[in-house]
Amino acid sequence: MNLHNIRSFKLLSVITSILLLTSCAAGDAQFTQDSPAGFWYGLWHGMIAVISLIIHVFNENVVVYEINNIGGWYDLGFLLGIICIWGGGSHATCKSAADKKREKEWEQIGNKVEIKVMRKLKEWAEDEEDVGTDKDWQEIGEKVEKKLKRKIREWAEKD
């Protein structure tokens, strides 16, 4: 199969899937006051709610929520369908245990580096007695920057 055939097959599959998904969409003529949508249709309509919304923009006959339903059970199914497929949103801010561990390790490394740098700067300041001009402090800053870059490079190359 060449690339053009694969793309055509994928496009055809997507169109077929959308048509199949919306074949039982809310607003279908099969739901009436005498034959309302129940829990299972509510679950299905919740699962395809976003697709139904997109189609509703172009076709007013397809709606997101079936008006002719049995009430609470349909609503429960609808909400469960939305939650099952699209999530509740709370997982967006959750971090995995591995992410939390990695952040904690980097925080510990940062704290250790900060303590070492502060200790070395304090020792260096105590050794230097006649440093006082702006030129001297600029020279000190350049030395610190060069030494930090060298130490970080050495540290990175160890791993």
Residue frames as a rotation matrix with the C-alpha (Angstrom) as fourth column:
MET 1
0.575 0.818 0.000 0.00
0.818 -0.575 0.000 0.00
0.000 0.000 -1.000 0.00
ASN 2
-0.411 -0.708 0.574 1.29
0.652 -0.668 -0.358 3.41
0.637 0.227 0.736 -0.83
LEU 3
-0.901 -0.061 -0.430 0.92
0.382 -0.580 -0.719 6.52
-0.205 -0.812 0.546 1.31
HIS 4
-0.743 0.664 -0.079 -2.05
-0.621 -0.642 0.450 7.87
0.248 0.384 0.890 -0.68
ASN 5
-0.141 0.698 -0.702 -4.03
-0.041 0.705 0.708 4.64
0.989 0.129 -0.071 -0.17
ILE 6
-0.513 -0.104 -0.852 -3.28
0.795 0.318 -0.517 4.64
0.324 -0.942 -0.080 3.56
ARG 7
-0.968 0.155 -0.199 -4.47
-0.059 -0.905 -0.421 8.25
-0.245 -0.395 0.885 3.93
SER 8
-0.490 0.831 -0.265 -7.62
-0.635 -0.132 0.762 7.51
0.598 0.541 0.592 1.93
PHE 9
-0.188 0.378 -0.907 -8.32
0.397 0.874 0.281 4.46
0.898 -0.307 -0.314 4.09
LYS 10
-0.757 -0.151 -0.635 -7.85
0.652 -0.218 -0.726 6.48
-0.029 -0.964 0.264 7.29
LEU 11
-0.889 0.449 -0.088 -10.14
-0.453 -0.891 0.037 9.26
-0.062 0.073 0.995 6.06
LEU 12
-0.261 0.809 -0.527 -12.80
-0.410 0.401 0.819 6.76
0.874 0.430 0.227 5.04
SER 13
-0.352 0.063 -0.934 -12.50
0.684 0.699 -0.211 5.04
0.639 -0.713 -0.289 8.43
VAL 14
-0.936 -0.018 -0.351 -12.92
0.270 -0.676 -0.686 8.33
-0.225 -0.737 0.638 10.29
ILE 15
-0.666 0.731 -0.146 -15.98
-0.707 -0.556 0.437 9.33
0.238 0.395 0.887 8.26
THR 16
-0.155 0.590 -0.792 -17.54
-0.033 0.798 0.601 5.88
0.987 0.120 -0.104 8.73
SER 17
-0.596 -0.137 -0.791 -16.85
0.733 0.308 -0.606 5.97
0.327 -0.941 -0.083 12.46
ILE 18
-0.958 0.255 -0.132 -18.44
-0.176 -0.885 -0.431 9.40
-0.227 -0.390 0.893 12.83
LEU 19
-0.393 0.857 -0.333 -21.52
-0.699 -0.043 0.713 8.29
0.597 0.514 0.616 10.91
LEU 20
-0.166 0.298 -0.940 -21.82
0.356 0.907 0.225 5.17
0.920 -0.297 -0.257 13.06
LEU 21
-0.819 -0.218 -0.531 -21.33
0.569 -0.185 -0.802 7.13
0.077 -0.958 0.275 16.26
THR 22
-0.859 0.481 -0.173 -24.02
-0.423 -0.859 -0.289 9.64
-0.288 -0.175 0.942 15.39
SER 23
-0.642 0.657 -0.394 -26.52
-0.104 0.435 0.894 7.11
0.759 0.615 -0.211 14.10
CYS 24
0.093 0.661 -0.745 -27.88
0.822 0.372 0.432 6.80
0.562 -0.652 -0.508 17.65
ALA 25
-0.862 -0.471 0.186 -27.35
0.320 -0.792 -0.521 10.44
0.392 -0.389 0.833 18.61
ALA 26
-0.505 0.683 -0.529 -29.73
0.510 -0.258 -0.820 12.41
-0.697 -0.683 -0.218 20.76
GLY 27
-0.346 0.474 -0.810 -32.63
-0.596 -0.778 -0.201 14.00
-0.725 0.413 0.551 18.92
ASP 28
-0.991 -0.005 -0.136 -33.34
-0.106 0.658 0.745 10.86
0.086 0.753 -0.653 16.92
ALA 29
-0.317 0.946 -0.064 -36.97
-0.799 -0.230 0.555 10.28
0.511 0.227 0.829 15.91
GLN 30
-0.265 0.193 -0.945 -36.97
0.193 0.971 0.145 6.93
0.945 -0.144 -0.295 17.74
PHE 31
-0.803 -0.038 -0.595 -37.28
0.596 -0.044 -0.802 8.74
0.005 -0.998 0.058 21.09
THR 32
-0.277 0.800 0.532 -40.81
-0.001 -0.554 0.833 9.97
0.961 0.230 0.154 21.88
GLN 33
-0.276 0.291 0.916 -42.88
-0.925 -0.339 -0.171 10.64
0.261 -0.895 0.363 24.99
ASP 34
0.779 0.625 0.058 -44.17
-0.623 0.760 0.186 7.05
0.072 -0.181 0.981 24.70
SER 35
0.804 -0.584 -0.113 -40.69
0.566 0.809 -0.157 5.57
0.183 0.062 0.981 24.14
PRO 36
0.876 -0.455 0.160 -38.18
-0.478 -0.866 0.150 7.80
0.070 -0.208 -0.976 25.99
ALA 37
0.164 -0.923 -0.349 -34.42
-0.210 0.313 -0.926 7.31
0.964 0.225 -0.142 26.15
GLY 38
0.963 0.191 -0.191 -33.22
0.110 0.369 0.923 5.43
0.247 -0.910 0.334 29.22
PHE 39
0.695 -0.719 0.033 -30.02
-0.198 -0.147 0.969 4.96
-0.692 -0.679 -0.245 31.19
TRP 40
0.102 -0.716 0.691 -28.09
0.655 0.571 0.494 3.14
-0.748 0.402 0.527 28.43
TYR 41
0.414 0.077 0.907 -28.94
0.824 -0.455 -0.337 5.73
0.386 0.887 -0.252 25.80
GLY 42
0.991 -0.088 0.101 -27.96
-0.124 -0.882 0.455 8.43
0.049 -0.463 -0.885 28.30
LEU 43
0.410 -0.889 0.205 -24.61
0.136 0.282 0.950 6.70
-0.902 -0.362 0.236 28.75
TRP 44
0.021 -0.360 0.933 -24.14
0.961 0.266 0.081 6.53
-0.277 0.894 0.351 24.97
HIS 45
0.701 0.304 0.645 -25.21
0.529 -0.828 -0.184 10.14
0.478 0.471 -0.742 24.43
GLY 46
0.888 -0.446 -0.110 -22.74
-0.184 -0.564 0.805 11.25
-0.421 -0.695 -0.583 27.10
MET 47
0.149 -0.874 0.463 -19.94
0.489 0.472 0.733 9.36
-0.859 0.117 0.498 25.38
ILE 48
-0.262 -0.218 0.940 -20.63
0.964 -0.098 0.246 11.01
0.038 0.971 0.236 22.02
ALA 49
0.546 0.583 -0.602 -21.60
0.663 -0.740 -0.115 14.43
-0.512 -0.336 -0.790 23.43
VAL 50
-0.111 -0.653 -0.749 -18.62
-0.087 -0.745 0.662 16.32
-0.990 0.139 0.026 21.99
ILE 51
-0.900 -0.171 0.401 -19.05
0.345 0.281 0.895 14.74
-0.266 0.944 -0.194 18.57
SER 52
-0.012 0.980 0.198 -22.78
1.000 0.015 -0.015 15.52
-0.017 0.198 -0.980 18.70
LEU 53
0.396 0.110 -0.912 -22.00
0.363 -0.931 0.046 19.12
-0.843 -0.349 -0.409 19.60
ILE 54
-0.625 -0.700 -0.345 -19.68
-0.101 -0.365 0.925 19.51
-0.774 0.613 0.157 16.63
ILE 55
-0.781 0.395 0.484 -22.26
0.620 0.396 0.677 18.00
0.076 0.829 -0.554 14.28
HIS 56
0.173 0.900 -0.400 -25.01
0.912 -0.299 -0.279 20.15
-0.371 -0.317 -0.873 15.84
VAL 57
-0.264 -0.354 -0.897 -23.13
0.042 -0.934 0.356 23.25
-0.964 0.056 0.261 14.69
PHE 58
-0.904 -0.168 -0.393 -23.73
-0.373 -0.137 0.918 22.16
-0.208 0.976 0.061 11.07
ASN 59
-0.556 0.742 -0.374 -26.97
0.087 0.499 0.862 20.19
0.826 0.447 -0.342 11.45
GLU 60
-0.561 0.372 0.740 -29.70
-0.785 -0.524 -0.331 21.37
0.264 -0.766 0.586 13.83
ASN 61
0.468 0.771 -0.433 -31.43
-0.592 0.637 0.494 17.97
0.656 0.025 0.754 13.71
VAL 62
0.149 -0.510 -0.847 -28.63
0.576 0.741 -0.345 16.42
0.804 -0.437 0.404 15.79
VAL 63
0.586 0.081 0.806 -28.65
-0.515 -0.731 0.448 17.55
0.625 -0.678 -0.387 19.43
VAL 64
-0.493 -0.868 0.062 -26.37
-0.532 0.245 -0.810 16.83
0.688 -0.432 -0.583 22.35
TYR 65
-0.926 0.215 0.311 -29.02
-0.226 0.342 -0.912 15.91
-0.303 -0.915 -0.268 24.95
GLU 66
-0.681 0.726 -0.098 -32.20
0.368 0.454 0.812 13.90
0.633 0.517 -0.576 24.35
ILE 67
-0.660 0.513 0.549 -35.23
-0.687 -0.707 -0.166 15.83
0.303 -0.487 0.819 25.59
ASN 68
0.494 0.851 -0.181 -37.49
-0.727 0.518 0.450 12.76
0.477 -0.090 0.874 25.54
ASN 69
-0.525 -0.712 -0.467 -35.89
-0.226 0.645 -0.730 10.80
0.821 -0.277 -0.499 28.36
ILE 70
0.217 0.642 -0.736 -36.96
0.520 0.562 0.643 8.96
0.826 -0.522 -0.212 31.52
GLY 71
0.895 0.169 0.413 -35.43
-0.179 -0.712 0.679 11.57
0.409 -0.681 -0.607 33.83
GLY 72
0.614 -0.645 0.455 -32.86
-0.718 -0.217 0.661 10.88
-0.327 -0.733 -0.597 36.52
TRP 73
0.465 -0.445 0.765 -31.64
0.252 0.895 0.367 7.58
-0.849 0.022 0.529 35.12
TYR 74
0.724 -0.206 0.659 -30.98
0.650 -0.116 -0.751 9.12
0.231 0.972 0.050 31.69
ASP 75
0.816 -0.401 0.416 -29.20
-0.425 -0.904 -0.037 12.05
0.391 -0.147 -0.908 33.36
LEU 76
0.557 -0.617 0.556 -27.05
-0.438 0.350 0.828 9.69
-0.705 -0.705 -0.075 35.41
GLY 77
0.503 -0.335 0.797 -26.11
0.669 0.734 -0.113 7.71
-0.547 0.590 0.593 32.31
PHE 78
0.825 -0.156 0.543 -25.36
0.330 -0.647 -0.687 10.91
0.459 0.746 -0.482 30.40
LEU 79
0.727 -0.559 0.398 -23.04
-0.684 -0.640 0.350 12.20
0.059 -0.526 -0.848 33.13
LEU 80
0.457 -0.566 0.687 -21.30
-0.100 0.734 0.672 8.85
-0.884 -0.375 0.279 33.50
GLY 81
0.664 -0.169 0.728 -20.77
0.730 0.356 -0.583 8.73
-0.161 0.919 0.360 29.73
ILE 82
0.818 -0.373 0.438 -19.19
-0.139 -0.868 -0.477 12.17
0.558 0.329 -0.762 29.72
ILE 83
0.588 -0.603 0.539 -17.00
-0.748 -0.152 0.645 11.36
-0.307 -0.783 -0.541 32.71
CYS 84
0.586 -0.344 0.734 -15.91
0.217 0.939 0.266 7.96
-0.781 0.003 0.625 31.37
ILE 85
0.570 -0.332 0.752 -14.79
0.816 0.124 -0.564 9.29
0.094 0.935 0.342 28.00
TRP 86
0.422 -0.335 0.842 -13.79
0.226 -0.861 -0.456 12.87
0.878 0.383 -0.288 28.63
GLY 87
-0.440 -0.652 -0.617 -12.74
0.740 0.126 -0.661 12.69
0.508 -0.748 0.427 32.29
GLY 88
0.527 0.689 -0.497 -13.69
0.848 -0.384 0.367 14.87
0.062 -0.615 -0.786 35.18
GLY 89
0.654 -0.330 0.681 -10.91
0.005 -0.898 -0.440 17.40
0.757 0.291 -0.586 34.74
SER 90
0.876 -0.312 0.367 -9.28
-0.437 -0.197 0.877 16.67
-0.202 -0.929 -0.309 38.09
HIS 91
0.650 -0.659 0.379 -6.68
0.598 0.751 0.281 14.41
-0.470 0.044 0.882 36.50
ALA 92
0.715 -0.368 0.595 -5.25
0.373 -0.519 -0.769 17.36
0.592 0.771 -0.234 34.57
THR 93
0.458 -0.540 0.706 -3.47
-0.685 -0.720 -0.107 18.66
0.566 -0.435 -0.700 37.66
CYS 94
0.903 -0.126 0.411 -2.55
-0.219 0.688 0.692 15.33
-0.370 -0.715 0.593 39.19
LYS 95
0.134 -0.923 -0.360 1.08
-0.955 -0.023 -0.296 14.31
0.265 0.383 -0.885 39.10
SER 96
0.662 0.024 -0.749 2.28
-0.035 0.999 0.001 10.77
0.749 0.025 0.662 38.99
ALA 97
0.933 -0.353 -0.073 4.34
0.145 0.183 0.972 9.39
-0.330 -0.918 0.222 41.83
ALA 98
0.209 -0.898 0.387 7.38
0.970 0.239 0.032 9.37
-0.121 0.369 0.921 39.52
ASP 99
0.179 -0.089 0.980 6.91
0.436 -0.885 -0.160 13.09
0.882 0.456 -0.120 38.71
LYS 100
0.907 0.197 0.372 6.62
-0.231 -0.505 0.832 13.94
0.352 -0.840 -0.412 42.41
LYS 101
0.722 -0.691 -0.025 9.73
0.506 0.503 0.701 11.90
-0.472 -0.518 0.713 43.21
ARG 102
0.067 -0.707 0.704 11.69
0.952 -0.165 -0.256 13.55
0.297 0.688 0.662 40.38
GLU 103
0.440 0.159 0.884 10.67
0.071 -0.987 0.142 17.04
0.895 0.000 -0.446 41.54
LYS 104
0.991 -0.069 0.110 11.63
-0.114 -0.052 0.992 16.20
-0.063 -0.996 -0.059 45.12
GLU 105
0.446 -0.882 0.154 15.06
0.828 0.472 0.302 14.92
-0.339 -0.007 0.941 43.98
TRP 106
-0.003 -0.445 0.895 15.72
0.732 -0.611 -0.302 18.06
0.682 0.654 0.328 41.92
GLU 107
0.733 0.295 0.613 14.65
-0.165 -0.797 0.581 20.23
0.660 -0.527 -0.535 44.84
GLN 108
0.891 -0.451 -0.051 17.07
0.218 0.328 0.919 18.37
-0.398 -0.830 0.390 47.12
ILE 109
0.139 -0.865 0.483 19.86
0.990 0.121 -0.067 18.74
0.000 0.488 0.873 44.57
GLY 110
0.246 0.027 0.969 19.11
0.363 -0.930 -0.066 22.45
0.899 0.367 -0.239 44.24
ASN 111
0.953 0.136 0.269 19.22
-0.194 -0.407 0.892 22.90
0.231 -0.903 -0.362 48.01
LYS 112
0.627 -0.779 0.003 22.55
0.609 0.493 0.621 21.06
-0.485 -0.387 0.784 48.27
VAL 113
0.002 -0.622 0.783 24.06
0.914 -0.316 -0.253 23.16
0.405 0.717 0.568 45.46
GLU 114
0.538 0.271 0.798 22.80
0.052 -0.956 0.289 26.36
0.841 -0.114 -0.528 47.08
ILE 115
0.983 -0.184 -0.006 24.30
0.007 0.007 1.000 25.42
-0.184 -0.983 0.009 50.46
LYS 116
0.316 -0.923 0.221 27.68
0.875 0.373 0.308 24.55
-0.366 0.096 0.926 48.88
VAL 117
0.057 -0.267 0.962 27.77
0.700 -0.677 -0.229 27.75
0.712 0.686 0.148 46.84
MET 118
0.780 0.290 0.555 26.87
-0.134 -0.788 0.601 29.89
0.612 -0.543 -0.575 49.86
ARG 119
0.858 -0.504 -0.096 29.50
0.286 0.315 0.905 28.13
-0.426 -0.804 0.414 52.01
LYS 120
0.084 -0.869 0.488 32.21
0.992 0.118 0.039 28.61
-0.091 0.481 0.872 49.37
LEU 121
0.234 0.055 0.971 31.26
0.422 -0.905 -0.050 32.26
0.876 0.421 -0.235 48.84
LYS 122
0.971 0.132 0.201 31.39
-0.126 -0.435 0.891 32.87
0.205 -0.891 -0.406 52.58
GLU 123
0.559 -0.829 -0.003 34.84
0.620 0.416 0.665 31.23
-0.550 -0.374 0.747 52.82
TRP 124
-0.016 -0.552 0.834 36.02
0.949 -0.272 -0.162 33.21
0.316 0.789 0.528 49.84
ALA 125
0.562 0.297 0.772 34.72
0.130 -0.954 0.271 36.49
0.817 -0.052 -0.574 51.27
GLU 126
0.974 -0.225 -0.032 36.49
0.016 -0.076 0.997 35.79
-0.227 -0.971 -0.070 54.57
ASP 127
0.264 -0.925 0.272 39.77
0.866 0.352 0.356 35.09
-0.426 0.142 0.894 52.73
GLU 128
-0.183 -0.262 0.948 39.53
0.750 -0.660 -0.037 38.30
0.635 0.704 0.317 50.70
GLU 129
-0.071 0.107 -0.992 40.12
0.897 -0.428 -0.111 41.25
-0.436 -0.898 -0.066 53.02
ASP 130
-0.579 -0.293 -0.761 40.77
0.104 -0.952 0.288 44.17
-0.809 0.088 0.582 50.67
VAL 131
-0.686 0.436 0.582 37.93
0.686 0.124 0.716 43.69
0.240 0.891 -0.385 48.18
GLY 132
-0.318 0.580 -0.750 35.77
0.548 -0.532 -0.645 46.77
-0.773 -0.616 -0.149 48.04
THR 133
-0.613 0.079 -0.786 35.57
-0.508 -0.801 0.315 48.50
-0.605 0.593 0.531 44.66
ASP 134
0.499 0.856 -0.134 33.03
-0.599 0.229 -0.767 47.86
-0.626 0.463 0.628 41.91
LYS 135
0.233 -0.505 -0.831 35.80
-0.871 0.270 -0.409 46.55
0.431 0.819 -0.377 39.67
ASP 136
-0.791 -0.536 0.293 36.80
-0.610 0.668 -0.426 44.04
0.033 -0.516 -0.856 42.34
TRP 137
-0.242 0.786 0.569 33.20
-0.370 0.468 -0.803 42.83
-0.897 -0.405 0.178 42.74
GLN 138
0.609 0.407 -0.681 32.83
-0.769 0.089 -0.634 42.51
-0.197 0.909 0.367 38.96
GLU 139
-0.267 -0.811 -0.521 35.99
-0.812 0.480 -0.331 40.40
0.519 0.335 -0.787 38.86
ILE 140
-0.777 0.052 0.627 34.65
-0.454 0.643 -0.616 38.25
-0.435 -0.764 -0.477 41.71
GLY 141
0.255 0.966 0.050 31.36
-0.557 0.189 -0.809 37.79
-0.790 0.178 0.586 39.86
GLU 142
0.437 -0.170 -0.883 33.16
-0.856 0.221 -0.467 36.67
0.275 0.960 -0.049 36.70
LYS 143
-0.673 -0.739 -0.032 35.31
-0.671 0.628 -0.393 34.21
0.311 -0.242 -0.919 38.68
VAL 144
-0.488 0.580 0.652 32.24
-0.420 0.499 -0.758 32.77
-0.765 -0.644 -0.001 40.41
GLU 145
0.531 0.743 -0.408 30.42
-0.695 0.107 -0.711 32.42
-0.484 0.661 0.573 37.10
LYS 146
0.079 -0.593 -0.801 33.38
-0.848 0.382 -0.366 30.65
0.524 0.709 -0.473 35.45
LYS 147
-0.849 -0.433 0.303 33.84
-0.528 0.668 -0.524 28.31
0.024 -0.605 -0.796 38.40
LEU 148
-0.146 0.884 0.444 30.11
-0.491 0.325 -0.808 27.48
-0.859 -0.336 0.387 38.54
LYS 149
0.580 0.339 -0.741 30.03
-0.812 0.172 -0.557 26.73
-0.061 0.925 0.375 34.82
ARG 150
-0.323 -0.800 -0.506 33.09
-0.751 0.542 -0.377 24.48
0.576 0.259 -0.776 35.16
LYS 151
-0.825 0.033 0.564 31.65
-0.442 0.585 -0.680 22.62
-0.353 -0.810 -0.468 38.18
ILE 152
0.218 0.972 0.084 28.26
-0.594 0.201 -0.779 22.16
-0.774 0.120 0.622 36.52
ARG 153
0.400 -0.156 -0.903 29.94
-0.858 0.282 -0.429 20.85
0.321 0.947 -0.021 33.36
GLU 154
-0.705 -0.702 -0.101 32.02
-0.594 0.662 -0.457 18.40
0.388 -0.262 -0.884 35.44
TRP 155
-0.559 0.578 0.594 28.94
-0.444 0.397 -0.803 17.32
-0.700 -0.713 0.035 37.35
ALA 156
0.473 0.790 -0.390 26.93
-0.744 0.121 -0.657 16.79
-0.472 0.601 0.645 34.14
GLU 157
0.101 -0.519 -0.849 29.73
-0.838 0.415 -0.354 14.76
0.536 0.747 -0.393 32.55
LYS 158
-0.749 -0.365 0.553 29.84
-0.639 0.618 -0.458 12.38
-0.174 -0.696 -0.696 35.54
ASP 159
0.014 0.851 0.525 26.32
-0.284 0.506 -0.814 11.12
-0.959 -0.138 0.249 34.80
